[in-house]
Amino acid sequence: MPAMLGSLAISLSVIVAKVMTTQLIGQMNRQINEVAQIKSEAMGRLKAAQSQKAIIDGNKSILDTKAAKIETKIRRLKKEMGEMKEEESARRERSKARRVS
């Protein structure tokens, strides 16, 4: 009889341990799923941010190219204006020289 009670107590403790282990595993699985969901959301936000950055970098590159072209055009136009002013000045000098003669 005491052996039966001992084995019954051991069986009961094994069942309790199994139930506790099952509950612990279930809790851990829920935590794992929660962390996986948080990770997935974070990865989605990261991908969106990377896409935005790529678009911004592309737009910046386009704007830099346009700015360089505009700067080149401004330099060329300033040079042309300087040449025109020199030509006008030279014409005036020739005109003055003709009047004096």
C-alpha positions as CSV (number, residue, x, y, z in Angstrom):
1,M,0.0,0.0,0.0
2,P,2.7,2.6,0.8
3,A,4.4,1.7,-2.4
4,M,1.1,2.5,-4.3
5,L,0.8,5.8,-2.5
6,G,4.4,6.6,-3.3
7,S,3.9,5.8,-7.0
8,L,0.6,7.7,-7.0
9,A,2.4,10.7,-5.5
10,I,5.2,10.5,-8.1
11,S,2.7,10.1,-10.9
12,L,0.8,13.2,-9.6
13,S,4.0,15.2,-9.4
14,V,4.9,14.1,-12.9
15,I,1.5,15.3,-14.2
16,V,1.8,18.6,-12.3
17,A,5.3,19.1,-13.7
18,K,4.0,18.3,-17.2
19,V,1.1,20.7,-16.9
20,M,3.5,23.4,-15.6
21,T,6.0,22.7,-18.4
22,T,3.2,22.9,-21.0
23,Q,2.0,26.2,-19.6
24,L,5.5,27.6,-19.6
25,I,6.1,26.4,-23.2
26,G,2.8,28.1,-24.2
27,Q,3.8,31.3,-22.5
28,M,7.2,31.2,-24.2
29,N,5.6,30.6,-27.6
30,R,3.3,33.6,-27.1
31,Q,6.4,35.7,-26.2
32,I,8.3,34.4,-29.2
33,N,5.3,35.2,-31.5
34,E,5.0,38.7,-30.0
35,V,8.8,39.4,-30.5
36,A,8.5,38.0,-34.1
37,Q,5.6,40.4,-34.8
38,I,7.5,43.3,-33.3
39,K,10.6,42.4,-35.4
40,S,8.4,42.1,-38.5
41,E,6.9,45.5,-38.0
42,A,10.4,47.0,-37.3
43,M,11.7,45.4,-40.5
44,G,8.8,46.8,-42.4
45,R,9.5,50.3,-41.1
46,L,13.2,49.9,-41.8
47,K,12.4,48.9,-45.4
48,A,10.1,51.9,-45.8
49,A,12.8,54.2,-44.4
50,Q,15.4,52.7,-46.8
51,S,13.1,53.2,-49.7
52,Q,12.5,56.8,-48.7
53,K,16.2,57.3,-48.3
54,A,16.9,55.9,-51.8
55,I,14.3,58.2,-53.3
56,I,15.7,61.2,-51.4
57,D,19.2,60.3,-52.6
58,G,18.0,60.0,-56.2
59,N,16.3,63.3,-56.0
60,K,19.4,64.9,-54.5
61,S,21.5,63.5,-57.2
62,I,19.1,65.0,-59.9
63,L,19.1,68.4,-58.1
64,D,22.9,68.4,-57.8
65,T,23.2,67.7,-61.6
66,K,20.7,70.5,-62.4
67,A,22.5,72.9,-60.1
68,A,25.8,72.1,-61.8
69,K,24.3,72.7,-65.2
70,I,22.8,76.0,-64.0
71,E,26.1,77.1,-62.5
72,T,27.9,76.3,-65.8
73,K,25.2,78.2,-67.8
74,I,25.5,81.2,-65.4
75,R,29.3,81.2,-65.8
76,R,29.0,81.1,-69.6
77,L,26.4,83.9,-69.6
78,K,28.5,86.1,-67.4
79,K,31.5,85.5,-69.7
80,E,29.4,86.4,-72.7
81,M,28.1,89.6,-70.9
82,G,31.7,90.5,-70.1
83,E,32.7,90.0,-73.7
84,M,29.7,92.1,-74.9
85,K,30.6,94.9,-72.4
86,E,34.2,94.8,-73.7
87,E,33.0,95.0,-77.3
88,E,30.6,97.9,-76.5
89,S,33.5,99.7,-74.7
90,A,35.7,99.1,-77.7
91,R,33.0,100.5,-80.0
92,R,32.7,103.6,-77.9
93,E,36.4,104.1,-77.9
94,R,36.5,103.8,-81.7
95,S,33.5,106.2,-82.0
96,K,35.2,108.7,-79.8
97,A,38.4,108.3,-81.8
98,R,36.5,109.0,-85.0
99,R,34.9,112.1,-83.5
100,V,38.2,113.5,-82.4
101,S,39.8,113.0,-85.8
